[in-house]
Amino acid sequence: MTQLTQEFEREKTREAALAISNLTFGYPKQEEIFQGLNLQIRPGERVGLIGPNGSGKTTLFLLICGILTPGSGEIQLFGKPVEMGEFRPEIGLVFQNPDDQLFTTSVRDDVAFGPENMNLDAEEVENRVRTALSVTGVEELIDRVPQNLSGGEKCMVAIASVLAMQPQIILYDEPTANLDMRARRRLIQFLQNSQETYLVSTHDLEVILEVCDRVLLLDEGHIVADGNPREVMGDKQLMEAHGLEKPHSLMPHQE
Ligand SMILES: Nc1ncnc2c1ncn2[C@@H]1O[C@H](COP(=O)(O)OP(=O)(O)OP(=O)(O)O)[C@@H](O)[C@H]1O
């Protein structure tokens, strides 16, 4: 690499919302999942993450958030390295199962938890709780017990609890799993109007077509395709080679 190319690469990493270089990771006593993964996401990008079961999507999210530590390599958020266990309010993770995110006895307390940990004053915390619940369309649930909510309601409250920290980048892990058609449609509309940079990991490929401008296909820890969702997911051979199906809406009779 020439000096100029190196400087160009460094500049790109500094400007990226997320920059992953040479990432390796394996769970203890298991084969490595990632063996030198590289990825950059620019501010404002809406990226889908697809791949067969066990391809490493959730693991990648946990690494990006500093919940797991890489074997080697580096992950940077907005030019600053991620350190394991460090609280980084600029990133939010919406867990696949909302029950992992909601653990207090009121929706208000769950949504307030993040902002309170950012040492904001009470008025600002209340403002953030109200705004996050309003953006996700579930303001009326503020005094409810999270455990008694429906799956769709829990999902939106879990998203609100992340939005209350006003992250600049959000990772959504299987956000439409367990949602009925109406709740799924509401989530799609929410994502379409959302202002943050985001990554959505999902097996619901139609969602990617509706809410993402870029898609990554992950298999056995490698990004095997990276590009426009219609082009990548419209490639039947590529999709089938990695245990996936071309989405119905991209079938010839649907176009
Ligand atoms: N805590 C853990 N300890 C050991 N192995 C794990 C752990 N979590 C995940 N794995 C393994 O790591 C691999 C990647 O799992 P991961 O959950 O990241 O995949 P995924 O792409 O999110 O899968 P899915 O689409 O099924 O949700 C799998 O082989 C899985 O069995």
The ligand as a Tripos MOL2 file, in Angstrom:
@<TRIPOS>MOLECULE
LIG
   31    33     1     0     0
SMALL
NO_CHARGES

@<TRIPOS>ATOM
      1 N1        -22.3250  -17.7500   23.8280 N.pl3     1 LIG1
      2 C1        -21.9080  -18.5930   22.8920 C.ar      1 LIG1
      3 N2        -21.0130  -19.5540   23.1960 N.ar      1 LIG1
      4 C2        -20.5580  -20.4070   22.2580 C.ar      1 LIG1
      5 N3        -20.9400  -20.3840   20.9640 N.ar      1 LIG1
      6 C3        -21.8340  -19.4450   20.6020 C.ar      1 LIG1
      7 C4        -22.3660  -18.5090   21.5420 C.ar      1 LIG1
      8 N4        -23.2260  -17.6980   20.8900 N.ar      1 LIG1
      9 C5        -23.2290  -18.1100   19.6030 C.ar      1 LIG1
     10 N5        -22.3990  -19.1530   19.4240 N.ar      1 LIG1
     11 C6        -22.1060  -19.8480   18.1560 C.3       1 LIG1
     12 O1        -21.5160  -18.9020   17.2650 O.3       1 LIG1
     13 C7        -22.0080  -19.0680   15.9320 C.3       1 LIG1
     14 C8        -22.6270  -17.7580   15.4390 C.3       1 LIG1
     15 O2        -23.8050  -17.5130   16.1880 O.3       1 LIG1
     16 P1        -24.6700  -16.1880   16.0020 P.3       1 LIG1
     17 O3        -25.7580  -16.2230   17.0220 O.co2     1 LIG1
     18 O4        -23.7750  -15.0070   15.9840 O.co2     1 LIG1
     19 O5        -25.2670  -16.4000   14.5340 O.3       1 LIG1
     20 P2        -26.4550  -15.6690   13.8030 P.3       1 LIG1
     21 O6        -25.9840  -15.4050   12.4210 O.co2     1 LIG1
     22 O7        -26.9260  -14.4930   14.5930 O.co2     1 LIG1
     23 O8        -27.5570  -16.8230   13.7850 O.3       1 LIG1
     24 P3        -29.1690  -16.7660   13.6750 P.3       1 LIG1
     25 O9        -29.4960  -16.3230   12.2870 O.co2     1 LIG1
     26 O10       -29.5510  -18.1940   13.9080 O.co2     1 LIG1
     27 O11       -29.6880  -15.8250   14.7380 O.co2     1 LIG1
     28 C9        -22.9880  -20.2350   15.9940 C.3       1 LIG1
     29 O12       -22.2990  -21.3940   15.5960 O.3       1 LIG1
     30 C10       -23.3710  -20.3300   17.4680 C.3       1 LIG1
     31 O13       -23.6690  -21.6530   17.8460 O.3       1 LIG1
@<TRIPOS>BOND
     1     1     2 1
     2     2     3 ar
     3     2     7 ar
     4     3     4 ar
     5     4     5 ar
     6     5     6 ar
     7     6     7 ar
     8     6    10 ar
     9     7     8 ar
    10     8     9 ar
    11     9    10 ar
    12    10    11 1
    13    11    12 1
    14    11    30 1
    15    12    13 1
    16    13    14 1
    17    13    28 1
    18    14    15 1
    19    15    16 1
    20    16    17 2
    21    16    18 1
    22    16    19 1
    23    19    20 1
    24    20    21 2
    25    20    22 1
    26    20    23 1
    27    23    24 1
    28    24    25 2
    29    24    26 1
    30    24    27 1
    31    28    29 1
    32    28    30 1
    33    30    31 1
@<TRIPOS>SUBSTRUCTURE
     1 LIG1         1 GROUP 0 **** ****
